[in-house]
Amino acid sequence: MSNIQKPNADIADFVGFIQKGGKIKPFVKDIKLITTNVAGLDYIENIDEIFSQIQIEDKLDLFRESDNEYDYRAIIVKYHGEKIGYVPRNENHVLSNLMDGGKLLYGVVVDFGEDEPYKGYKYRFLKFKIFLKEEF
């Protein structure tokens, strides 16, 4: 008697798939990298108009701005083609490297609004998740 077992049909199908050049995808959905806030909202001229349109779960586009005079790792955040700010400088090092390497990153709005931490001073915030796109 032999202790060699015959593979079941699922394993045999899988091995046949690989032998015929089939490829296995390492992951099948986008990967969440971080959750952060948009920096610089108060410096955007038409932010009140843009802010009135934003909804939870809206997509944000991210673009590298390597010629930025203040931060060569700068990543612009856009909402429907309009610049609304930047990924914070203290969180853009790895993200800019990924983008420079050809990876597509995007954001999804998690929360937004206004706070009034000091009397008469309004603080606007927009929190979003950044994802690495699995496929183009």
Helices and strands as residue ranges (DSSP letters): H 9-19, E 31-37, G 41-43, H 47-51, E 59-64, E 75-79, E 82-86, G 89-91, H 93-100, E 105-118, E 121-132
